[in-house]
Amino acid sequence: MKLHSKVLASAVSVVLLASACNSTPDANSFTVSGEINVESGTIYLQGFRNKMFFVTDSAVIENGKFSFTGSLERPDLFGLTLDREETFSPYYIFLENSAITVRIDTESKRRRAEITGSATNDLFTAYQRADHRTFRIDSFIAANPASPVSAYILYRDYSYQLTREEIDHYVQLLDPSLQDLEYVQTLKELSVTLEKVAISQPAPDFSSFTPEGEEITLSSRLGNGYVLIDFWASWCGPCRRDNPNIVRVYNGYHAKGFDVFSVSLDEKRDAWLKGIEDDHLTWTHVSDVLFWDSAPAKLYGVRGIPANFLVDKDGVIVAKNLHGEGLEKAIAELLK
């Protein structure tokens, strides 16, 4: 069996080699020997970019076994999935140039594969099993400054809750060899963006499309009071739980000068529209339906949702991330 050699260059720095399945890796290549409780079918190897996974290769499952062979410039995160359309939650695996074994139990609710042979993945597994009530990202980076796992964790699990100063500090703790890694480049860009969308700064204008296909700008909705720029998605549980609160505040204060401008990070238009209808969201909605590639989300440095920015009639950001009672309290005070 030969493996496909097409790779999304923007997603991964991997060169997949067309070679026999039983080839032995040298110091510059890897093999993945897998077992799965599925007799036959196709399993997909995915690269990772911007919190999303993309298919880079596939292998046939024969008698519950599969394999991949390739070469990496450095260890990096990949995904394994039976669903070609899966973009968010595959079986995670950090690959490196070594002989790696994978065992997948599709009936397990843990959604974790058993992986041996990758020291990088061992480190990631240790992080997953750590007590996150006491976990310190600075200590982890200090102990593993040259590991892509450190950069990934900082980027994926912490960037959405850090200030610009904290991001800059943690990035400086990473080894110079990681500074060109895409995770780190994204963090550096995020640091600059967070300064531009800080409280007291003018809200960056943008345009996007309504459910009816009309392109509208944020600025067209400003000037008559306070507007909450709300980033959400139908697939986001915390967003859906917060929506009734936003509806209540909107209904109570819309006539007094409060409006909402919702930006969805959905990847499926039908799911977006159903979420609007099911949650009774009667204000303005826009989306480019590009998931985490959402242009407005990037413009505002949104790395986790729900997220929001409260803007006054002059287009100035006056508050950020108002949820629950905090949103109603802020609006009541501003419009009293």
C-alpha positions as CSV (number, residue, x, y, z in Angstrom):
1,M,0.0,0.0,0.0
2,K,1.2,3.5,-0.8
3,L,0.3,6.7,1.0
4,H,-0.9,9.9,-0.6
5,S,1.6,12.7,-0.7
6,K,-0.7,15.7,-0.9
7,V,-0.2,18.0,2.1
8,L,-1.7,21.3,3.1
9,A,1.5,23.3,3.4
10,S,-0.2,26.0,5.5
11,A,-1.4,23.4,8.0
12,V,1.6,21.2,8.6
13,S,5.3,21.0,7.9
14,V,5.3,17.4,6.9
15,V,6.4,15.5,3.8
16,L,4.6,12.2,3.5
17,L,6.6,9.5,1.8
18,A,5.2,7.0,-0.6
19,S,6.8,3.8,0.8
20,A,6.0,0.3,1.9
21,C,4.0,0.0,5.1
22,N,6.5,-2.2,6.8
23,S,9.4,0.2,6.2
24,T,11.5,1.0,9.3
25,P,12.0,4.8,10.0
26,D,15.4,6.3,10.2
27,A,16.3,9.4,12.2
28,N,14.5,11.6,9.6
29,S,11.2,9.7,9.3
30,F,8.4,8.2,11.3
31,T,6.1,5.2,11.0
32,V,2.8,4.9,12.7
33,S,1.6,1.4,13.3
34,G,-2.0,1.4,14.4
35,E,-4.7,-0.9,15.8
36,I,-8.3,0.0,15.9
37,N,-11.5,-1.9,16.8
38,V,-12.8,-1.5,13.3
39,E,-12.3,-4.3,10.8
40,S,-12.1,-2.2,7.6
41,G,-12.6,1.3,6.2
42,T,-10.4,4.4,6.0
43,I,-8.6,6.4,8.7
44,Y,-7.5,9.9,8.0
45,L,-4.3,11.7,9.3
46,Q,-5.0,15.4,9.9
47,G,-2.7,18.4,10.2
48,F,-3.6,21.1,12.7
49,R,-4.0,24.9,12.0
50,N,-5.8,27.6,13.8
51,K,-7.7,25.3,16.2
52,M,-8.9,23.2,13.3
53,F,-7.9,19.9,11.7
54,F,-7.5,19.2,8.0
55,V,-7.0,15.9,6.2
56,T,-3.4,15.5,4.9
57,D,-3.3,11.7,4.3
58,S,-5.4,8.6,4.5
59,A,-4.8,4.8,5.0
60,V,-6.9,1.7,4.5
61,I,-7.9,-0.2,7.6
62,E,-7.3,-4.0,7.1
63,N,-8.3,-6.4,9.8
64,G,-8.2,-3.6,12.4
65,K,-4.7,-2.4,11.4
66,F,-3.4,0.7,9.6
67,S,-0.1,2.5,9.1
68,F,1.3,5.8,8.0
69,T,4.9,6.8,7.0
70,G,6.3,10.2,6.7
71,S,9.0,12.8,7.6
72,L,8.8,15.8,9.9
73,E,10.9,18.9,10.2
74,R,10.1,18.8,13.9
75,P,7.5,17.2,16.2
76,D,4.0,18.6,15.7
77,L,0.3,17.9,16.5
78,F,-1.8,15.8,14.2
79,G,-5.2,14.1,14.4
80,L,-6.5,10.7,13.5
81,T,-10.2,10.2,12.6
82,L,-12.6,7.9,10.8
83,D,-14.7,10.9,9.7
84,R,-13.2,12.9,6.8
85,E,-15.4,15.9,7.7
86,E,-14.2,16.0,11.3
87,T,-12.4,19.3,11.9
88,F,-12.4,19.8,15.7
89,S,-12.2,16.6,17.8
90,P,-10.1,13.8,16.3
91,Y,-7.8,11.5,18.3
92,Y,-4.8,13.8,19.1
93,I,-1.3,12.6,18.4
94,F,2.0,14.4,18.5
95,L,4.2,12.9,15.8
96,E,7.9,12.9,15.7
97,N,10.5,11.0,13.6
98,S,10.4,7.7,15.4
99,A,8.5,4.3,15.4
100,I,5.1,5.0,16.9
101,T,2.3,2.6,17.8
102,V,-1.3,3.7,18.2
103,R,-4.2,1.8,19.7
104,I,-7.7,3.3,19.3
105,D,-10.8,2.1,21.1
106,T,-13.7,3.8,19.3
107,E,-16.1,2.8,22.1
108,S,-14.2,4.6,24.8
109,K,-15.7,7.9,25.9
110,R,-12.3,9.4,26.7
111,R,-11.6,10.1,23.0
112,R,-7.9,9.5,23.6
113,A,-5.7,7.0,21.7
114,E,-3.1,4.9,23.5
115,I,0.2,6.1,21.9
116,T,3.8,4.9,22.5
117,G,7.1,5.7,20.8
118,S,6.7,9.5,20.7
119,A,8.4,11.3,23.6
120,T,6.7,14.5,22.5
121,N,3.3,12.8,22.8
122,D,4.3,11.4,26.2
123,L,4.8,15.0,27.4
124,F,1.4,16.0,26.0
125,T,-0.2,13.1,27.8
126,A,1.4,14.1,31.0
127,Y,-0.1,17.6,30.6
128,Q,-3.5,16.1,29.9
129,R,-3.3,14.0,33.1
130,A,-2.0,16.9,35.3
131,D,-4.1,18.4,38.0
132,H,-5.2,21.6,36.2
133,R,-6.3,23.2,39.5
134,T,-2.6,23.6,40.4
135,F,-1.0,23.5,36.9
136,R,1.2,26.5,36.0
137,I,1.9,27.2,32.4
138,D,5.0,29.2,33.3
139,S,6.5,26.3,35.2
140,F,5.7,23.9,32.4
141,I,7.4,26.1,29.8
142,A,10.4,26.6,32.0
143,A,10.8,22.8,32.3
144,N,10.2,22.2,28.6
145,P,11.2,25.4,26.8
146,A,12.1,23.8,23.5
147,S,9.1,21.5,23.2
148,P,6.4,22.3,20.7
149,V,4.0,21.0,23.3
150,S,4.8,24.0,25.4
151,A,4.0,26.3,22.5
152,Y,0.9,24.4,21.6
153,I,-0.5,24.5,25.2
154,L,0.2,28.2,25.5
155,Y,-1.5,28.9,22.1
156,R,-4.4,26.5,22.4
157,D,-5.4,26.5,26.1
158,Y,-4.2,29.8,27.5
159,S,-4.1,32.5,24.9
160,Y,-7.8,33.4,25.2
161,Q,-7.5,34.3,28.8
162,L,-4.1,36.1,28.9
163,T,-3.3,39.8,28.6
164,R,-1.0,41.1,26.0
165,E,1.8,41.5,28.7
166,E,1.3,37.9,29.8
167,I,1.5,36.6,26.3
168,D,4.7,38.5,25.6
169,H,6.2,37.2,28.9
170,Y,5.4,33.5,28.2
171,V,6.5,33.7,24.5
172,Q,9.9,35.0,25.8
173,L,10.2,31.9,27.9
174,L,10.1,29.6,24.9
175,D,13.4,28.5,23.3
176,P,14.5,30.5,20.2
177,S,14.2,27.3,18.1
178,L,10.4,27.6,18.5
179,Q,10.1,31.3,17.5
180,D,9.2,30.5,13.9
181,L,6.6,27.9,14.9
182,E,3.1,28.8,13.7
183,Y,1.7,28.7,17.2
184,V,4.3,31.3,18.4
185,Q,3.8,33.5,15.3
186,T,0.0,33.5,16.1
187,L,0.7,34.5,19.7
188,K,2.9,37.4,18.6
189,E,0.2,38.6,16.2
190,L,-2.4,38.2,19.0
191,S,-0.3,40.4,21.3
192,V,-0.4,43.2,18.8
193,T,-4.2,42.7,18.2
194,L,-5.0,42.8,21.8
195,E,-3.5,46.3,22.1
196,K,-5.7,47.5,19.3
197,V,-8.9,46.2,20.9
198,A,-8.2,47.2,24.4
199,I,-10.8,49.2,26.4
200,S,-10.8,52.9,25.3
201,Q,-9.7,52.0,21.8
202,P,-11.9,52.5,18.7
203,A,-13.6,49.3,17.7
204,P,-12.1,48.1,14.4
205,D,-14.7,48.2,11.6
206,F,-15.5,45.2,9.5
207,S,-18.1,43.8,7.1
208,S,-19.7,40.4,7.0
209,F,-22.8,38.7,5.7
210,T,-26.3,38.4,7.2
211,P,-28.3,35.1,7.0
212,E,-30.0,36.7,3.9
213,G,-26.7,37.3,2.2
214,E,-26.5,41.0,2.7
215,E,-23.1,42.5,3.4
216,I,-23.2,45.0,6.3
217,T,-20.6,46.8,8.3
218,L,-20.3,47.1,12.1
219,S,-20.1,50.9,11.7
220,S,-23.6,50.9,10.2
221,R,-25.0,49.7,13.5
222,L,-23.2,52.2,15.7
223,G,-24.1,55.8,16.7
224,N,-27.4,55.3,18.5
225,G,-26.3,53.9,21.9
226,Y,-24.4,50.9,23.1
227,V,-23.7,47.9,20.9
228,L,-22.5,44.5,22.2
229,I,-20.3,42.8,19.5
230,D,-21.0,39.2,20.5
231,F,-18.8,36.4,19.2
232,W,-20.5,33.0,19.4
233,A,-21.4,29.8,17.5
234,S,-24.2,27.3,17.5
235,W,-21.7,24.5,18.5
236,C,-20.5,26.4,21.5
237,G,-22.2,25.2,24.7
238,P,-21.2,28.1,26.9
239,C,-22.5,30.5,24.2
240,R,-25.8,28.8,24.0
241,R,-26.1,28.9,27.8
242,D,-25.4,32.6,27.8
243,N,-27.8,33.5,25.0
244,P,-30.9,33.6,27.3
245,N,-29.2,36.2,29.4
246,I,-28.3,38.3,26.4
247,V,-31.9,38.0,25.2
248,R,-33.2,39.2,28.5
249,V,-31.0,42.2,28.6
250,Y,-31.7,43.0,25.0
251,N,-35.5,42.9,25.6
252,G,-35.2,45.0,28.7
253,Y,-32.9,47.7,27.4
254,H,-33.1,47.8,23.6
255,A,-35.7,50.6,23.6
256,K,-33.3,52.6,25.9
257,G,-30.3,52.3,23.6
258,F,-28.8,48.8,23.8
259,D,-28.3,46.7,20.7
260,V,-26.4,43.5,19.8
261,F,-24.3,42.7,16.8
262,S,-23.6,38.9,16.7
263,V,-20.7,37.4,14.9
264,S,-20.9,33.6,14.4
265,L,-17.9,31.3,14.2
266,D,-20.1,28.5,12.8
267,E,-18.8,26.4,9.9
268,K,-22.2,25.2,8.8
269,R,-24.8,27.7,7.7
270,D,-27.8,25.6,8.5
271,A,-26.5,25.1,12.1
272,W,-26.0,28.8,12.5
273,L,-29.5,29.7,11.3
274,K,-31.0,27.0,13.5
275,G,-29.2,28.4,16.6
276,I,-30.5,31.8,15.9
277,E,-34.1,30.5,15.6
278,D,-33.9,28.1,18.6
279,D,-32.4,30.7,20.9
280,H,-34.8,33.5,19.8
281,L,-32.0,35.9,18.9
282,T,-33.8,38.8,17.2
283,W,-30.9,41.2,16.6
284,T,-28.4,41.6,13.7
285,H,-26.4,38.5,12.8
286,V,-23.4,38.1,10.5
287,S,-20.9,35.4,9.7
288,D,-18.5,34.4,7.0
289,V,-19.1,30.7,8.1
290,L,-15.4,30.0,8.3
291,F,-15.1,28.5,11.8
292,W,-11.9,29.7,13.5
293,D,-10.8,31.3,10.2
294,S,-13.5,34.0,10.8
295,A,-12.1,37.3,9.7
296,P,-13.9,39.4,12.4
297,A,-12.7,37.0,15.1
298,K,-9.1,37.4,14.0
299,L,-9.5,41.2,13.8
300,Y,-10.6,41.2,17.4
301,G,-8.1,38.6,18.7
302,V,-10.9,36.2,19.7
303,R,-9.3,32.9,20.6
304,G,-12.2,31.5,22.7
305,I,-16.0,32.0,22.7
306,P,-18.3,33.4,24.0
307,A,-16.5,36.7,23.8
308,N,-17.9,40.2,23.5
309,F,-17.0,43.8,23.2
310,L,-19.3,46.6,24.4
311,V,-19.0,49.7,22.1
312,D,-20.5,53.2,22.8
313,K,-22.2,55.5,20.2
314,D,-18.8,56.9,19.2
315,G,-17.4,53.5,18.4
316,V,-15.1,53.2,21.4
317,I,-14.7,50.0,23.3
318,V,-15.9,50.5,26.9
319,A,-16.0,47.0,28.3
320,K,-15.1,43.4,27.3
321,N,-16.4,39.9,28.1
322,L,-19.6,40.8,30.0
323,H,-21.5,37.7,30.9
324,G,-24.3,36.7,33.2
325,E,-25.3,39.4,35.7
326,G,-22.3,41.4,34.7
327,L,-23.8,42.3,31.4
328,E,-27.1,43.5,32.8
329,K,-25.4,45.4,35.6
330,A,-23.1,47.3,33.1
331,I,-25.9,48.2,30.7
332,A,-28.2,49.3,33.6
333,E,-25.5,51.6,34.9
334,L,-24.7,53.0,31.5
335,L,-28.3,53.7,30.5
336,K,-29.7,54.9,33.8
